[in-house]
Amino acid sequence: MSSEIYEIIELSNGDVALRRAGGDEEALVCIQFSSESLKVIGGYKVAVAKAMLEAGIEAVQDLGKRGEFENLEEESGEFVEHTLH
């Protein structure tokens, strides 16, 4: 079983991104913090982003185990965006 290595980086614009390691490919995920949230988290921006990414990866794994990807709505070949509260 092969596995890819990913890295969390801070972009020049201050966003935190997840991308495949060792490449200049486009980021898979970008996290942008508002100035208000940066005041709250202080110097822990990358640590908070890492926790968010880990939670997202775990959620995707759980959805896959439950077979819930088949239940996602699709429109024009792309996933429909939903707002969760």
Backbone hydrogen bonds, N-H to C=O, Kabsch-Sander energy under -0.5 kcal/mol:
donor,donor_aa,acceptor,acceptor_aa,energy
7,E,19,R,-2.9
9,I,7,E,-0.5
9,I,17,A,-2.7
11,L,9,I,-0.6
11,L,15,D,-3.0
14,G,11,L,-2.2
16,V,31,I,-2.5
17,A,9,I,-3.1
18,L,29,V,-2.5
19,R,7,E,-2.2
21,A,5,I,-3.0
23,G,20,R,-0.9
28,L,18,L,-3.0
29,V,18,L,-1.3
31,I,16,V,-3.3
38,L,34,S,-2.1
39,K,35,S,-1.4
40,V,36,E,-1.1
41,I,37,S,-2.5
42,G,38,L,-1.6
44,Y,41,I,-1.9
48,V,44,Y,-2.6
49,A,45,K,-2.4
50,K,46,V,-2.6
51,A,47,A,-2.0
52,M,48,V,-2.2
53,L,49,A,-2.6
54,E,50,K,-2.7
55,A,51,A,-2.2
56,G,52,M,-2.1
57,I,53,L,-2.6
58,E,54,E,-2.3
59,A,55,A,-2.2
60,V,56,G,-2.2
61,Q,57,I,-2.3
62,D,58,E,-2.4
63,L,59,A,-2.5
64,G,60,V,-2.4
65,K,61,Q,-2.2
66,R,62,D,-1.8
67,G,63,L,-0.5
67,G,64,G,-0.8
68,E,63,L,-2.5
70,E,67,G,-0.8
71,N,68,E,-1.1
72,L,69,F,-1.1
75,E,78,E,-2.6
78,E,75,E,-1.8
80,V,73,E,-1.2
84,L,82,H,-0.6
